[in-house]
């Protein structure tokens, strides 16, 4: 399940060990809705990775600081370090392979 988070929760997330995905979105973005649905599907296959979403409409300064240029934008962290920033959430298969590469799964 993709959990809605606020900035203070995002900051806490960066202090945690493990793999975390954060989808930056806006509520009225159709592409964001599709990307979030894909993240939900892939999240069921990667239970070891926490899945989150952050409404960037509420945080323009944060977007500037993190250089979020458009939405949807998927941020993937490992042990608090940004591994990748994906703007093109191509497909469920693409996300599944991306998460496999990060978590070390081979299937």
N, C-alpha and C positions, 0 to 999 in steps of 0.2 A: 504494500500500500504506500502511495506517495503522500507524505505528511506535509501539510502547510507549516511553514516556519516563519518567524519574524527575525529581525536582525540580531537580537541578543541570542537567539537560538543558533543562528548561523555562526556567530562568534564562538559559542560553546562547541559547536560541531568541529570547528577547526582545531580544537584542543584535544579531540578524541582520536584514539587509534582506530584503524580500520579504513574501509572503503566507503565513501559517501558520494552520492550523486545529488546535485541541486539543479533543478530546472528553473531558470529565470523566465518568467512569463508575465503576460498581462491578461486580465479576465476577458477582454473582448477580442483577443487574437485567435482567429480560427486555426491557424497553423499551430499555435501553442496548445490548443485543445487536442489536436491530433498527436502532437509530440508527447503530451502528458499521458494520453491513452497508451501510446507505445511504451512509455516508461513503466506504466502500471503492468503491462503484459510481461515485459522483461524482468520487472521486479519480482514476479512470482518464480522466475527461474534462478534468480540470484539473491536468495534470502540473506546471504552474508553481507550484502551491500545495502546500506540504508538509503532510502529514496526520499527526497524532499522537493518541495516547490516553494518559490519565493516570488511574491507579487512585486515586480520592480516599479510599478506605477507609484508605489508608496515610498520609494527610496531612491530618488534621482541622484543624490550625492554618492550613495553607495555604488550605483551603476557607473558613475564617472570614475570613482576610485578603482573599481574592478575592471574598468574598460569594457563594459557590456555595451556593444554597439547596436544590437538588434535582438529581438526575441522571435522564437524561442532560443535560449542559450543554455546549454547543458554544461555545468561545471562538475568535473569529477576530481575528487580528492582522495589521496591515500595518506593516512597518518598525518593529516593536517596540511599536506602539501598539494597544491593544484597540479594535477597531472595533465589535464586537457580541458580545452574550452571548445565545445562543438556547437556551431550555429546551424549546421545542416543535419538534422536528425532524419536520416534517409529512410530507415525502415526498421522494423522489429529485428530482422536478421542482422542488420548493421550494428544496432545497439547490443544485441546478444553477443556478437563477436567481440565488440569493443570491451564489454564487461568481462568476457572470458579472458581476453588478453590481460586485463588489469588484475583479475582475481586468480589467474593462473589455471583456470579450468581448461580442459582440452576437448570438451564436448559441447 
